[in-house]
Amino acid sequence: MDVSCKSSSRSVALLVCIIASGLSHAEDVPLYARSNGVIQFGAERMGLDSNLQIDSDDNGKGTRVDVEDDLGFDEHEASLRFSGFWRIAPKHRVAFSVTPLFREASATLSRDIEIEGDIIKAGANVETDYDVVIGDVHYLYSPLQLDQFELGVSAGMYHLIMDIDLDAFGTVSENGADFVPGTKYDYDNDGSIPFPLVGIQADFYPNPKLKLSAKARLLSFEFDDLEGDIVFLSVGADFAINEHIGIGLSASRMDMEFDADDFDDVTGTFEWEHTGVEGHISLKF
């Protein structure tokens, strides 16, 4: 055998050893740790049931308004969602999500409603923009890690940003004055409310390409000017197309209620329930 053949044989043998060493090392890495972070871009279809009660500091309680039934909003909406996590250490992760929902509707009131001390009579035409952005940042610590399973506990903040703009034309009484037909009425308010949350998350990897997840986050809290209850539940499955790209599907349920007393210029009650199904694309790094 000539020198070139011997050299080629040695090169091939060396290459095989390197590849085998790399594969052996990859198999030693637990499945949960094969991505340092993930960014997800998703679209969610959700069923909604929401209520508002906007009170007045001077004139007492407002009307509990069913956003879908009274103001004409759709009970089913679509929204985009941006989320992800970064594993900052073997047992430590930081996760986030942003879900914007911009809604608009028009309706003829079937009953009187009171908003911040102003009364709009039944029969008035109303147009409403109701925008909500839910932001979430939380820290996850994993007390239990196996090759195919990871259990994490979390603590963080939900941040709710609301913007409500209601225009009405009809018979209106403002600040306790007489009712005036043909009144153009406008109510506009925005507020930002943070919610602390704790939770638990379980991730199971049946094989290197599939991850199954379940999450639960909740809290009941009471401060001087804000109190509320939140429950969030989610289950999902993610499939890895290759090392850096995946697709997934999840289902979630959220129940949220708070009472604010002049918190960030918001006084009243906010109730929000939604059940959603989301499809997403994952970018892994």
C-alpha positions as CSV (number, residue, x, y, z in Angstrom):
1,M,0.0,0.0,0.0
2,D,1.5,3.4,-0.9
3,V,1.9,6.3,1.4
4,S,-1.2,8.2,0.1
5,C,-3.5,5.2,0.8
6,K,-2.1,4.9,4.3
7,S,-2.6,8.6,4.9
8,S,-6.2,8.5,3.6
9,S,-7.0,5.5,5.8
10,R,-5.6,7.3,8.8
11,S,-7.7,10.4,8.0
12,V,-10.9,8.4,7.6
13,A,-10.2,6.6,10.9
14,L,-9.6,9.9,12.7
15,L,-12.8,11.4,11.3
16,V,-14.8,8.4,12.4
17,C,-13.4,8.7,15.9
18,I,-14.2,12.4,16.1
19,I,-17.8,11.8,15.0
20,A,-18.3,8.9,17.3
21,S,-16.9,11.0,20.2
22,G,-19.3,13.8,19.4
23,L,-22.3,11.5,19.2
24,S,-21.3,9.9,22.5
25,H,-21.0,13.3,24.1
26,A,-24.4,14.4,22.8
27,E,-26.0,11.2,24.2
28,D,-24.6,12.1,27.6
29,V,-26.3,15.5,27.6
30,P,-29.8,15.3,29.2
31,L,-32.6,16.0,26.7
32,Y,-33.9,19.0,28.7
33,A,-30.4,20.7,28.5
34,R,-29.9,20.4,24.7
35,S,-31.1,24.0,24.1
36,N,-29.9,26.9,26.1
37,G,-32.9,29.0,25.0
38,V,-36.0,29.1,22.9
39,I,-37.9,31.9,21.2
40,Q,-41.4,31.2,20.0
41,F,-43.7,33.0,17.6
42,G,-47.3,31.9,17.9
43,A,-50.9,32.6,16.8
44,E,-53.7,31.9,19.3
45,R,-57.4,31.5,18.8
46,M,-59.3,32.2,22.0
47,G,-62.8,32.1,23.4
48,L,-63.4,35.1,25.7
49,D,-65.8,36.1,28.5
50,S,-64.9,39.5,30.0
51,N,-66.6,42.0,32.2
52,L,-65.9,45.6,33.3
53,Q,-67.2,47.8,36.1
54,I,-65.9,51.3,36.1
55,D,-66.6,53.1,39.4
56,S,-66.6,56.7,40.4
57,D,-64.8,58.0,43.5
58,D,-67.7,60.5,44.0
59,N,-70.8,58.7,42.6
60,G,-70.3,55.1,43.7
61,K,-70.4,51.8,41.8
62,G,-70.8,51.6,38.1
63,T,-72.7,49.0,36.1
64,R,-71.1,45.6,35.6
65,V,-70.9,45.5,31.8
66,D,-70.6,42.3,29.9
67,V,-68.1,43.2,27.2
68,E,-69.3,40.7,24.7
69,D,-73.1,40.8,25.3
70,D,-73.5,44.6,26.1
71,L,-70.9,46.1,23.9
72,G,-71.0,43.7,21.0
73,F,-67.5,42.3,21.1
74,D,-66.9,38.9,19.5
75,E,-66.6,35.9,21.8
76,H,-63.8,34.5,19.7
77,E,-60.7,36.4,18.8
78,A,-57.3,35.7,17.3
79,S,-54.0,37.0,18.7
80,L,-50.3,36.8,18.2
81,R,-48.0,35.7,21.0
82,F,-44.2,36.1,21.4
83,S,-42.5,34.1,24.1
84,G,-39.3,32.3,25.1
85,F,-36.8,31.3,27.8
86,W,-33.1,31.4,28.4
87,R,-31.3,28.9,30.6
88,I,-28.9,31.0,32.5
89,A,-27.5,28.1,34.5
90,P,-28.2,24.3,34.6
91,K,-31.1,24.7,37.1
92,H,-32.1,28.3,36.4
93,R,-34.2,29.8,33.6
94,V,-35.7,33.1,32.8
95,A,-38.9,33.1,30.7
96,F,-41.1,35.7,29.2
97,S,-44.2,36.2,27.0
98,V,-46.1,39.0,25.4
99,T,-49.8,38.7,24.2
100,P,-51.5,41.7,22.6
101,L,-55.2,41.7,21.9
102,F,-56.7,44.7,20.1
103,R,-60.5,44.6,19.9
104,E,-63.2,46.9,18.5
105,A,-67.0,46.6,18.4
106,S,-70.2,48.6,17.9
107,A,-73.7,48.0,19.4
108,T,-77.0,49.5,20.5
109,L,-77.4,49.3,24.2
110,S,-80.2,47.1,25.4
111,R,-80.0,48.5,29.0
112,D,-78.8,51.5,30.9
113,I,-75.1,51.5,31.9
114,E,-73.2,53.7,34.3
115,I,-69.6,54.5,33.8
116,E,-67.7,56.5,36.3
117,G,-70.8,58.2,37.5
118,D,-72.2,58.9,34.0
119,I,-75.4,57.1,32.8
120,I,-76.0,56.1,29.2
121,K,-79.6,55.2,28.5
122,A,-80.7,52.0,26.6
123,G,-81.0,52.7,22.9
124,A,-77.7,54.6,22.6
125,N,-75.3,53.6,19.9
126,V,-71.8,52.8,21.2
127,E,-68.5,52.2,19.6
128,T,-65.7,50.7,21.7
129,D,-62.0,50.1,21.3
130,Y,-60.8,47.7,24.0
131,D,-57.0,46.9,23.9
132,V,-55.3,44.6,26.3
133,V,-51.6,43.6,26.4
134,I,-50.5,40.9,28.8
135,G,-46.8,40.7,29.6
136,D,-45.2,38.0,31.6
137,V,-41.6,37.7,33.0
138,H,-40.8,35.0,35.5
139,Y,-37.9,33.0,36.9
140,L,-37.8,29.2,37.0
141,Y,-35.8,27.0,39.4
142,S,-35.6,23.2,38.7
143,P,-35.3,21.2,41.9
144,L,-35.7,17.9,39.9
145,Q,-33.9,17.0,36.7
146,L,-33.8,13.6,35.0
147,D,-32.6,12.7,31.6
148,Q,-36.1,12.9,30.1
149,F,-37.9,15.1,32.7
150,E,-37.5,18.5,34.3
151,L,-39.7,20.0,37.1
152,G,-39.5,23.7,37.7
153,V,-41.1,26.1,40.2
154,S,-41.6,29.7,39.2
155,A,-42.1,33.2,40.5
156,G,-42.6,36.4,38.5
157,M,-45.0,39.1,37.4
158,Y,-47.9,39.4,35.0
159,H,-48.3,42.9,33.7
160,L,-51.7,43.9,32.3
161,I,-52.0,47.0,30.1
162,M,-55.5,48.2,29.2
163,D,-56.8,51.0,27.0
164,I,-60.6,51.5,26.8
165,D,-62.2,54.1,24.5
166,L,-66.0,54.2,24.4
167,D,-67.9,56.6,22.2
168,A,-71.7,56.8,22.6
169,F,-74.5,58.8,20.9
170,G,-77.9,58.9,22.7
171,T,-79.5,60.0,25.9
172,V,-76.9,60.6,28.6
173,S,-76.6,62.0,32.1
174,E,-73.2,63.2,33.0
175,N,-72.0,63.7,36.7
176,G,-75.6,63.4,38.0
177,A,-77.1,66.1,35.7
178,D,-80.4,65.8,33.8
179,F,-80.6,63.3,30.9
180,V,-79.9,65.0,27.6
181,P,-81.0,63.3,24.3
182,G,-78.7,63.4,21.3
183,T,-75.5,63.6,23.5
184,K,-72.1,62.7,22.1
185,Y,-70.3,61.0,24.9
186,D,-66.7,59.8,25.2
187,Y,-65.0,57.8,27.8
188,D,-61.3,57.1,27.5
189,N,-59.0,55.5,30.1
190,D,-55.9,53.4,30.2
191,G,-54.1,51.7,33.0
192,S,-51.3,49.4,33.9
193,I,-51.6,46.7,36.6
194,P,-48.9,44.3,37.7
195,F,-49.8,40.8,39.2
196,P,-47.3,38.7,41.1
197,L,-47.5,35.0,40.3
198,V,-46.1,31.7,41.5
199,G,-46.3,28.4,39.6
200,I,-45.0,25.0,38.6
201,Q,-43.9,23.6,35.3
202,A,-43.2,20.0,34.1
203,D,-41.4,19.1,30.9
204,F,-41.2,15.5,29.7
205,Y,-39.1,14.3,26.7
206,P,-40.3,10.9,25.4
207,N,-37.6,11.1,22.7
208,P,-35.1,13.7,21.4
209,K,-37.6,15.3,19.0
210,L,-40.7,15.5,21.3
211,K,-41.4,17.6,24.4
212,L,-44.6,17.5,26.4
213,S,-45.3,20.3,28.9
214,A,-47.8,21.2,31.6
215,K,-47.9,24.5,33.5
216,A,-49.9,26.0,36.4
217,R,-49.6,29.5,37.7
218,L,-51.8,31.2,40.3
219,L,-52.0,33.7,43.1
220,S,-54.6,35.4,45.3
221,F,-53.4,38.8,46.6
222,E,-54.7,41.8,48.5
223,F,-53.0,45.2,48.9
224,D,-54.4,48.6,50.0
225,D,-55.6,49.7,46.5
226,L,-55.6,46.4,44.6
227,E,-56.7,42.8,45.1
228,G,-57.2,40.0,42.8
229,D,-57.1,36.3,41.8
230,I,-55.4,34.6,38.9
231,V,-55.3,31.0,37.6
232,F,-53.4,30.0,34.5
233,L,-53.2,26.5,33.2
234,S,-51.5,25.2,30.0
235,V,-50.6,22.0,28.3
236,G,-48.5,21.7,25.1
237,A,-46.4,19.6,22.8
238,D,-43.4,20.6,20.8
239,F,-41.8,18.7,17.9
240,A,-38.2,19.4,16.8
241,I,-37.8,19.6,13.0
242,N,-34.1,19.9,13.4
243,E,-31.6,21.1,16.0
244,H,-32.7,24.8,15.7
245,I,-36.3,24.8,14.5
246,G,-39.4,23.3,16.0
247,I,-43.2,23.5,15.8
248,G,-45.8,23.2,18.6
249,L,-49.3,23.2,19.7
250,S,-50.7,24.2,23.1
251,A,-54.0,24.8,24.9
252,S,-54.5,27.2,27.8
253,R,-57.1,28.5,30.3
254,M,-56.9,31.8,32.2
255,D,-59.2,33.2,34.8
256,M,-58.4,36.6,36.1
257,E,-60.2,39.1,38.3
258,F,-59.1,42.2,40.1
259,D,-60.6,45.1,42.1
260,A,-58.8,48.4,41.9
261,D,-59.3,51.5,44.1
262,D,-57.7,54.4,42.3
263,F,-54.7,52.2,41.3
264,D,-52.9,53.9,38.3
265,D,-56.1,55.9,37.7
266,V,-58.2,52.8,37.6
267,T,-61.2,52.3,40.0
268,G,-63.4,49.4,39.4
269,T,-63.6,45.6,38.7
270,F,-62.0,43.7,35.8
271,E,-62.9,40.1,34.9
272,W,-61.3,38.1,32.2
273,E,-61.7,34.5,31.2
274,H,-60.2,32.9,28.1
275,T,-59.7,29.4,26.7
276,G,-57.2,29.3,23.8
277,V,-55.4,27.0,21.3
278,E,-52.1,28.2,20.0
279,G,-49.8,27.0,17.2
280,H,-46.2,28.3,17.2
281,I,-42.8,28.1,15.6
282,S,-39.7,27.7,17.9
283,L,-36.2,28.9,17.3
284,K,-33.7,27.1,19.5
285,F,-30.1,28.2,20.3
